[in-house]
């Protein structure tokens, strides 16, 4: 596919503009494109399942453009015609589409317990349990823990089979650890071994274990203990023999936030103008559907704990807030939020608005006034924030959003823990490209209506 995507359009373009040696240049393109992919490891299984594969394809495509320009200079030809540059675009598009398709099929296979790699985890018992729990929360990765070699006397609670227990103190003979782990890996046919460093698994002990695993043909991965950090924020370096993991800070200030704010307000204004006929129709439906005002004004907590008035189309009866106290026993959410699938306070028109998130559209004005963003964590109520712990308070370090990871991942069907985890992942790893991805996924989530009540 890559050969045809690079060769045929180039040949057609050069023939059209009467370029000398069109077939040779097309053959060079067809050869260079897959070669660049080989050298950048774009054809490896790891790259196929990588969400960030599109960036690698774009980088390789730019290398291809530069390489072809160099070839033309070496051959004494004129500058690259515009037609030839345009003809290179199919190579980028088709490769990106194939990469996306492969990733989508891998995700589907992993959800059906296929295309997985069996993992043996080595580490202290609480750490092993934490690794198992973290991997079990999601199905978009290729690892499944099939066994463990706990270090020390701690008790494992995850239910993963314990094949051998390593002593708490490093043995005098390094072969003791190696033999035990290799035997366990062979017994369960593990594809690779996860090793979690800790008090009982020192750097030197782990180093000797890695020698034995590699000599025995086993792959090794070291778990640094951090979670939900985007790969783009991580950089490996070394100093004095130490391997250092540099983690860039979240993009919560500077030019990126200025750009996000500008795009938020411009996007909100454009959407208000685009949806203005719909806004008028929805306002009429709310006003005629039940007695009471069209808009519902509610105090919410924004960035750094600052409160603001958030607007929504009214979906409940007028005295809904007063009736809430009598329904607390029927709360179906396991956290600080109040959610009921069949809330008696919701009006018939309100149920339709809620199902398709149409009641949220007035929040575009909140975005225009700077209270909210197009994408961000769910805006909480003041009484919810009073119950927050230190971790949950981090959700307030950026502006809340009209949509977010919670909106495209299940909405009200999520547990409180899942909601917080998604919001924190967004807070720590947000980017403009990520916002575009969330907004694209929001349309599908809204049309599906799942988790909206």
C-alpha positions in Angstrom: 0.0 0.0 0.0 2.8 2.5 0.9 4.6 1.7 -2.4 1.6 2.3 -4.5 0.5 5.4 -2.5 3.9 7.1 -3.1 4.7 5.8 -6.6 1.6 6.1 -8.7 0.6 9.8 -7.8 4.1 11.0 -8.3 4.4 9.2 -11.7 1.1 10.6 -12.8 2.0 14.2 -11.7 5.4 14.1 -13.4 4.0 12.7 -16.7 1.3 15.5 -16.6 3.9 18.3 -16.3 6.3 16.6 -18.8 9.0 16.2 -16.1 12.1 14.4 -17.4 12.6 10.8 -16.0 9.1 10.6 -14.4 9.3 6.8 -13.8 12.7 7.0 -12.1 11.5 9.7 -9.7 8.3 7.7 -9.0 10.4 4.6 -8.4 12.6 6.6 -6.0 9.5 7.8 -4.1 8.0 4.3 -4.0 11.3 3.0 -2.6 12.0 5.8 -0.1 8.6 5.9 1.6 8.6 2.3 3.0 12.4 2.5 3.7 11.8 5.6 5.8 9.0 3.7 7.6 11.4 0.8 8.3 14.1 3.0 9.8 11.6 4.9 12.0 10.2 1.5 13.1 6.7 2.4 11.8 6.0 -1.2 10.8 6.6 -2.7 14.2 3.7 -4.1 16.2 4.4 -1.5 18.9 3.9 1.3 16.4 0.7 -0.3 14.9 -1.0 -0.2 18.3 0.3 3.3 19.2 -2.3 6.1 19.4 0.5 8.5 18.6 1.3 6.8 15.3 -0.1 9.7 13.2 2.7 12.0 14.5 5.2 9.5 13.3 3.6 9.3 9.9 3.6 13.1 9.5 7.3 13.2 10.5 8.2 10.5 8.1 6.3 12.2 5.3 8.3 15.4 5.9 11.5 13.4 5.7 10.2 12.0 2.3 9.7 15.5 1.0 13.2 16.5 2.0 14.7 13.3 0.6 13.1 13.8 -2.8 14.1 17.4 -2.9 17.7 16.3 -2.2 17.5 13.7 -4.9 16.5 16.3 -7.4 19.3 18.6 -6.5 21.9 15.8 -6.8 20.5 14.9 -10.2 20.7 18.5 -11.4 17.0 19.0 -11.8 15.0 22.2 -11.2 13.0 22.9 -8.0 10.2 20.6 -7.2 7.0 21.6 -9.1 3.8 22.2 -7.1 2.1 19.2 -8.8 4.8 16.9 -7.5 4.4 18.1 -3.9 0.6 17.7 -4.1 1.1 14.2 -5.5 2.9 13.2 -2.3 -0.2 13.9 -0.2 -1.9 10.5 -1.0 1.1 8.7 0.6 0.5 10.6 3.8 -3.3 10.2 3.8 -3.4 6.5 2.9 -0.7 5.6 5.4 -2.4 7.6 8.1 -5.8 5.9 7.3 -4.1 2.4 7.4 -2.4 3.2 10.7 -5.8 4.3 12.2 -7.5 1.2 10.8 -4.9 -1.1 12.3 -5.1 0.6 15.6 -8.9 0.3 15.6 -8.8 -3.4 14.8 -6.2 -4.0 17.5 -8.5 -2.3 20.1 -11.4 -4.4 19.0 -9.3 -7.5 19.3 -8.0 -6.6 22.7 -11.6 -6.0 24.0 -12.3 -9.6 22.9 -9.2 -10.9 24.8 -7.1 -11.4 21.6 -3.8 -9.9 20.4 -2.6 -9.7 24.1 0.8 -10.3 25.6 1.1 -12.4 28.8 3.0 -10.6 31.6 4.7 -11.8 34.7 5.0 -9.1 37.4 7.9 -9.0 39.8 7.7 -6.6 42.8 6.5 -6.1 46.3 2.9 -7.4 46.9 1.1 -4.0 47.2 2.9 -2.9 44.0 1.8 -6.0 42.1 -1.8 -5.5 43.2 -1.6 -1.8 42.0 -0.3 -2.9 38.6 -2.9 -5.5 38.2 -5.7 -3.1 39.2 -4.4 -0.3 36.9 -4.2 -2.6 33.8 -7.6 -4.1 34.5 -9.3 -0.7 34.4 -8.8 -0.4 30.6 -8.8 -2.5 27.5 -6.9 -0.3 25.1 -3.5 -1.9 25.9 -2.0 -5.3 25.0 -0.9 -6.5 28.5 -2.6 -9.1 30.6 -1.1 -10.2 33.9 -1.0 -14.0 34.2 1.3 -14.5 37.1 3.4 -12.8 39.8 6.6 -13.2 41.7 6.1 -11.1 44.8 9.1 -9.9 46.8 9.1 -10.2 50.5 6.3 -11.3 52.9 3.5 -9.0 51.9 0.1 -10.6 51.0 -1.3 -10.2 47.5 -5.0 -9.4 47.2 -5.4 -9.1 43.5 -6.0 -12.9 42.9 -3.2 -13.2 40.4 -1.5 -16.6 40.6 1.7 -16.5 42.7 4.3 -18.7 41.1 7.3 -18.1 43.3 8.1 -15.7 46.2 11.5 -13.9 46.1 13.2 -13.2 49.4 13.0 -9.7 50.9 16.7 -9.4 51.1 18.8 -9.6 48.0 20.3 -13.1 47.8 24.1 -13.6 47.9 23.9 -15.4 44.5 22.2 -13.3 41.8 21.2 -16.5 40.1 18.7 -17.2 42.8 16.3 -14.4 41.6 17.0 -15.2 38.0 16.3 -18.9 38.2 13.0 -18.3 40.1 11.7 -15.7 37.7 12.8 -17.5 34.5 11.2 -20.7 35.7 8.0 -18.9 36.5 8.1 -17.2 33.1 8.6 -20.5 31.3 5.8 -22.2 33.2 3.2 -19.6 32.2 4.7 -18.8 28.8 5.1 -15.1 29.6 5.9 -12.9 26.7 7.7 -10.3 29.0 8.4 -9.5 32.6 7.3 -6.3 34.4 9.7 -5.4 37.3 8.6 -2.7 39.8 11.5 -1.2 41.7 11.1 -0.5 45.4 12.6 -0.9 48.8 13.1 -4.6 48.4 13.9 -4.5 44.7 16.9 -2.2 44.6 18.5 -0.9 41.5 21.5 -3.2 41.7 19.2 -6.2 42.3 17.0 -5.3 39.3 20.1 -4.8 37.2 21.3 -8.3 37.8 17.9 -9.7 37.2 17.7 -7.8 33.9 21.0 -9.5 32.8 19.6 -12.9 33.5 16.2 -12.2 31.8 17.9 -10.8 28.6 20.3 -13.7 28.5 17.4 -16.1 28.8 15.6 -14.4 25.9 12.9 -12.6 28.0 11.9 -9.0 27.5 11.9 -6.7 30.5 9.9 -3.6 31.3 10.5 -1.4 34.3 7.5 0.2 36.0 8.5 3.7 37.3 5.3 4.0 39.4 3.8 7.0 37.7 0.4 6.9 36.0 -1.6 8.8 33.4 1.3 10.8 32.0 1.2 11.3 28.2 4.2 10.0 26.3 4.9 13.4 24.8 5.7 14.7 28.4 8.3 12.0 29.0 12.0 12.1 28.0 14.7 9.7 28.9 18.2 10.8 29.7 21.2 9.6 31.7 23.8 11.0 34.0 26.7 9.3 35.8 25.3 5.9 34.9 21.8 6.8 36.2 18.7 6.5 33.9 16.6 9.6 34.4 13.0 10.0 33.5 12.2 13.7 32.8 8.5 14.5 33.0 7.5 17.9 31.5 5.0 19.9 33.5 1.4 20.2 32.3 0.6 23.0 29.8 -1.4 25.2 32.3 0.2 28.5 31.6 2.0 30.5 28.8 1.2 30.7 25.1 -0.7 27.4 25.0 -3.3 28.6 27.5 -3.7 31.9 25.7 -4.2 30.0 22.4 -6.8 27.7 24.1 -8.7 30.7 25.5 -8.8 32.4 22.1 -9.9 29.3 20.4 -12.6 28.7 23.1 -14.1 32.1 22.6 -13.9 32.1 18.8 -15.4 28.6 18.7 -18.2 29.5 21.1 -19.1 32.6 19.1 -19.2 30.6 15.9 -21.3 27.9 17.4 -23.7 30.4 18.9 -24.2 32.0 15.5 -24.6 28.6 13.8 -27.0 27.2 16.4 -29.0 30.4 16.9 -32.2 29.1 15.1 -32.0 25.9 17.2 -31.5 27.9 20.4 -34.7 29.8 19.7 -36.7 26.7 19.0 -35.4 25.0 22.1 -36.3 28.0 24.2 -39.9 27.9 22.8 -40.1 24.2 23.6 -39.0 24.6 27.2 -41.3 27.6 27.7 -44.4 25.8 26.3 -43.5 22.4 27.8 -43.9 23.3 31.5 -44.4 26.4 33.6 -41.3 28.3 34.5 -38.4 30.2 33.0 -36.5 29.1 29.9 -33.1 29.2 31.4 -31.9 27.6 34.7 -29.1 29.5 36.4 -26.9 27.5 38.8 -23.8 28.4 40.7 -20.8 26.2 39.7 -17.1 26.2 40.7 -14.6 27.1 38.1 -10.8 27.4 37.9 -9.0 27.8 41.2 -12.3 27.5 43.1 -13.9 30.7 41.7 -17.7 30.4 41.4 -19.7 31.5 38.4 -23.3 31.4 37.2 -23.7 28.6 34.7 -26.7 28.6 32.3 -28.7 25.6 31.0 -32.1 25.2 29.4 -34.4 24.3 32.2 -35.1 20.5 32.2 -36.8 20.2 35.6 -39.8 21.5 37.4 -39.4 25.0 39.0 -39.0 23.8 42.6 -36.5 21.0 41.7 -33.8 22.2 44.1 -36.2 22.1 47.0 -37.3 18.5 46.1 -33.7 17.2 45.9 -33.4 16.6 49.6 -36.2 14.1 49.6 -34.5 12.1 46.9 -31.0 11.8 48.4 -31.7 8.1 49.4 -32.3 7.3 45.7 -28.9 8.7 44.5 -27.4 6.3 42.0 -23.9 7.9 41.9 -21.2 6.5 44.2 -19.5 9.8 44.7 -20.2 13.4 45.4 -22.7 13.9 42.5 -26.4 13.3 42.6 -27.7 11.3 39.6 -31.0 9.4 39.1 -31.9 7.5 35.9 -35.6 8.3 36.4 -35.6 11.6 38.3 -39.2 12.6 38.8 -38.3 16.2 38.7 -37.3 16.1 35.0 -40.0 17.3 32.6 -40.9 15.5 29.3 -39.1 18.1 27.2 -36.2 18.0 29.6 -35.7 14.3 29.1 -35.2 14.8 25.4 -32.9 17.8 25.9 -30.8 15.8 28.4 -30.6 12.7 26.2 -28.9 14.7 23.4 -27.2 17.2 25.7 -29.1 20.1 24.1 -29.7 21.6 27.5 -26.0 22.4 27.7 -26.0 24.7 24.7 -26.5 28.0 26.7 -23.1 27.2 28.3 -21.6 28.5 25.0 -22.2 32.0 26.5 -20.3 30.9 29.6 -17.4 30.0 27.3 -17.7 33.4 25.5 -17.5 35.2 28.8 -14.5 33.2 29.9 -16.1 31.1 32.7 -15.6 27.8 30.9 -13.8 26.1 28.0 -15.1 24.1 25.1 -13.2 21.0 26.6 -12.4 20.5 30.2 -13.5 18.7 33.5 -17.2 18.7 34.5 -18.1 21.9 36.3 -18.9 20.9 39.9 -21.4 22.3 42.4 -20.1 24.1 45.5 -21.5 21.5 47.9 -19.6 18.8 45.9 -16.3 20.7 46.2 -16.7 20.9 49.9 -16.4 17.1 50.0 -13.3 17.0 47.7 -10.0 15.6 49.0 -6.6 16.9 47.8 -6.5 14.8 44.7 -10.0 15.7 43.6 -9.3 19.4 44.1 -6.8 19.2 41.2 -9.7 19.1 38.9 -10.2 22.8 39.6 -6.7 23.8 38.3 -8.1 24.5 34.8 -11.4 25.8 33.5 -14.3 23.4 33.4 -15.6 22.4 30.0 -18.8 22.1 28.0 -17.5 18.6 27.0 -14.6 16.5 28.1 -13.3 13.0 28.5 -16.2 12.2 30.8 -18.6 13.2 28.1 -17.2 10.8 25.5 -16.5 8.0 27.9 -19.9 7.2 29.4 -21.2 10.4 31.1 -23.5 9.6 34.0 -22.8 5.8 33.7 -19.3 6.4 35.0 -18.5 5.9 38.6 -17.2 8.8 40.6 -13.7 7.3 40.7 -13.7 6.9 36.9 -14.9 10.5 36.4 -12.1 11.8 38.6 -9.5 9.7 36.9 -10.6 11.0 33.4 -10.6 14.6 34.6 -7.2 14.3 36.2 -5.8 12.6 33.0 -7.1 15.6 31.0 -5.8 18.2 33.5 -2.3 16.7 33.4 -2.0 15.9 29.7 -4.2 18.4 27.8 -3.2 19.7 24.4 -4.9 21.5 21.6 -4.8 18.4 19.5 -6.3 16.4 22.3 -9.1 19.0 22.5 -9.9 18.6 18.8 -10.1 14.8 19.3 -12.5 15.1 22.2 -14.8 17.5 20.3 -14.8 15.2 17.3 -15.8 12.3 19.7 -18.4 14.4 21.4 -20.7 14.4 18.4 -20.8 10.6 18.4 -21.4 10.5 22.1 -24.3 13.0 21.9 -26.0 11.2 19.0 -25.6 7.9 20.9 -27.2 9.4 24.0 -25.7 6.7 26.3 -25.3 7.7 29.9 -27.3 10.9 29.5 -30.1 11.3 32.1 
